């Protein structure tokens, strides 16, 4: 089994999702042939490539048009070179984390194009809240479209808490999380 994991953040970026992703990969690594993590290069001081046992981390060029919402630099030749490198590992499964990040849509694209099973791990238990009511409304609308799209199309949904499972059910209409 070869996994291609799309995650919006990964160490050395600091946070709970990053810690969960790292520990999940470390526990899963002995059970699979190989794991490739495809993630934004944030912070930009992080190495582009990193290998630890059978885990390869490929960090692509990205920017944050909104704080903590990384997007790939699609215009970068380096992005496309790294994209093809990540796919060259011939994954048998695709995994994504957190519905509203663009990396989840990237996972959907790869799973669909190559007819691969897609597992999505949901970390959120509510709509994103911002300091502005307008931004919160925009975030909620984004979730009802893009977030819902991700949750409805993933082959397998995993929630990292009971609250996340309830939210996934509410947003997606699925009860198989």
N, C-alpha and C positions, 0 to 999 in steps of 0.2 A: 504494500500500500504506500502510495506516494501522495502526500498532501501539499496543496498550494494554498497558503493562508494569506488572506488579505486583511490587514488590520490597520486602522487609522493612525495608531501610535504604537511604538514598541521601544523598549529601553535602548538607549539611555534617556529617552523622553520619560518623564516621571509622572506617575498617576496609577490609579487603581486598575484601569483597563490594561495598562502596560504590564503591571505586575501579574495580573491574572493570565494574560496571554503568554508571558514568559514561563510561568510555573506550569501552565497547561501543556505547553510545548515540551518542557523538560520531562514531565511525567509521561507524555505520549511517545516521546522519541524512542524509547527502547522497544515499543510495540509495533513500530512501522519501519518501512524501508528508508524513507527520507521525508523531511519536512522542509519546504521552502517558504519563507515568510517574505511577502512583498509588502513593503510599508514605506510611507514618506520618510525622507531623510530630514527628520526634525529631532533634535537640533541639527543644523547644517554641519556642525563639527563631528557628527557621528560618521563612522566609516560607511562607505557605500556597500562593501561586502564584509560579511563576517561568517565564519563557520565554526560550529561547536558540535563535535560528535557528528550526528547525522542531521543537524539543523543548519540550513543555510539562510542567512538573512540578506536580502537585497533591498537596499534603500534607494528609492527613486526621487528625483528632484521634485520638490513641491513648494507651494506657497500657501499662505493662509489669508484669503480675502476677508474672512471673518475669523476673529480670534478662536483658536481651537477647532477650526474646520479646514483641514488641509485638502488641497486639490492638486492633482498632478500638473506639472508643467508640460502639457501635451506638445507644446511647440519645441521642446528640447529633444535633440537627437539622442541624448543620453537616456531620456525616459523610454523611448522606443527600443533602444538597444537593451536596456534592462528588462523591459516588458518581454521581449523575445527570449531573453536569457531565463527569466522565471518560467516561461512556458516550455522551454527546452527540456526541463526535468520530467516531462511527460507525466503530469499528475493523474492520479486515479480518482481523487476527491478534491473538491474545492471547499474552503471554509472562510466565512466572513464573520465580522464582529460589529455589532451595533448598527441598527437599521438605517439611521439617517446619515451615516458617513458615505462619501462617494466610493470608498473602497468596497462597500457592499454591492454597489452597482457594478463595479469592475468584476467582482466575483460572479455575479449573475451573468454578465456577458461571457466570461470564460466558460462557465458551466453550460450555458446554452449553446455556445458555438461548438464546443467539443463534446457535447452530450455527456457531461460528467455529473455525478451526484453532488448536490450543494447542501452543506450543513451551515446553518447560520446560528451563531451564539449571540443572544440578546442580553445586553447589560442594563438597559434602561427600564425603569418602572413607571415612567410618566412622560408626558410631553416636556420638551425643553422649555425652561423658564428663563426669561431675560429681564433686564432692568426696565425695559420699555414694554408697555402693553402691546404696541404695534409690532415690535420684534417677536414677542411671544405669540401673537396671532399668526404672523408669517411662519414661525417655526411650527406651529400646530398645523397649518395648512400644508406645509412641506411634509410633515409626518403623515398626514392623511392621504397624501399622494405617493411620494417616494418611499417613505417608511412602510406604508401599507403594501406597496408594490413588492418590496424586499421580503416582508414577512409572508405574504401570500405565495410567493414564487419559490422560496427555499424548499428543498425536498425534506429537510429535517430541521426543526427548530429546537433549540436548547436555550432555556432561560437560566440565568445564574442565581435566581432567587424565586421564591413564591410570588413576590410582588411583581417581578418581571414577567412571570408566566401569566399572571392575571392581566397585565397590561398588554402583552402580546395577543392574548385572546380577545381583548376589547378592540384593539387596533386592527387585527387581521381577520377576526371572525373564526379563527382556528382554535381548536381545543386540544391539539396534539403536541403541546409543548411540554 
